[in-house]
Amino acid sequence: MAEMTRVTVTLPSEQVAALKKLTDNVSGYVAEAVAQQIRHHLLGEELRLYQEEFGAFTDEERAEAQARIQAATMSADKRGAAA
């Protein structure tokens, strides 16, 4: 298990209320949201660096990437529904 550090965050009351309706493990939920944001940031940085080196993505490349993302999302949704 990863080493844990306790931090204090301030959130709007309505967000806290919504979180408590969604989960009994607010810390775990927030940790996963933070991990997702970090992955999103790192991917964005990698894409930026790639385009600096090789040029901007073409419309065709963007369309193919979007299709792959949608297919992966649909597949993940089906797996989650089956669980």
C-alpha positions in Angstrom: 0.0 0.0 0.0 1.2 3.5 -0.8 2.5 5.7 2.0 -0.2 8.1 3.1 0.0 11.8 4.2 -2.9 13.6 5.8 -3.8 16.9 4.3 -6.6 19.4 4.9 -8.7 20.8 2.0 -11.5 23.3 2.0 -14.4 22.5 -0.3 -17.8 24.2 -0.8 -20.4 22.7 1.6 -22.6 21.5 -1.3 -19.7 19.5 -2.7 -19.1 17.8 0.6 -22.7 17.0 0.9 -22.7 15.5 -2.6 -19.6 13.5 -1.9 -21.1 12.0 1.3 -24.1 10.9 -0.8 -21.8 9.2 -3.3 -19.4 7.4 -1.0 -18.6 6.4 2.5 -14.9 6.8 1.7 -14.4 10.5 0.9 -10.6 10.3 1.2 -10.5 7.4 -1.3 -12.9 9.2 -3.7 -10.8 12.4 -3.5 -7.6 10.5 -3.9 -8.9 8.9 -7.1 -10.1 12.2 -8.4 -6.6 13.7 -7.8 -4.9 10.8 -9.4 -7.1 11.2 -12.5 -6.3 14.9 -12.7 -2.6 14.2 -12.4 -2.8 11.6 -15.2 -4.8 14.1 -17.3 -2.1 16.8 -16.8 0.8 14.4 -17.6 -0.9 13.2 -20.7 -1.6 16.8 -21.8 2.1 17.6 -21.3 3.2 14.5 -23.3 0.9 15.5 -26.1 2.2 19.0 -26.1 5.8 17.8 -26.2 5.0 15.3 -29.0 3.5 18.1 -31.1 6.4 20.4 -30.5 8.7 17.7 -31.9 6.5 16.2 -34.7 4.0 18.9 -35.5 0.3 19.4 -34.8 -2.1 16.4 -35.0 -4.0 16.1 -38.2 -7.8 16.1 -38.3 -7.6 12.4 -39.2 -5.4 11.6 -36.2 -7.7 13.5 -33.9 -10.7 11.6 -35.3 -9.0 8.2 -34.9 -8.0 9.1 -31.3 -11.6 10.1 -30.5 -12.9 6.9 -31.9 -10.5 4.9 -29.8 -11.4 6.8 -26.7 -15.1 6.3 -27.3 -14.6 2.5 -27.9 -12.5 2.2 -24.7 -15.1 4.1 -22.7 -17.9 2.0 -24.0 -16.0 -1.2 -23.3 -15.2 0.0 -19.7 -18.9 0.9 -19.2 -20.0 -2.6 -20.3 -17.4 -4.2 -17.9 -18.7 -2.0 -15.0 -22.3 -2.8 -15.8 -21.5 -6.5 -15.7 -19.9 -6.3 -12.3 
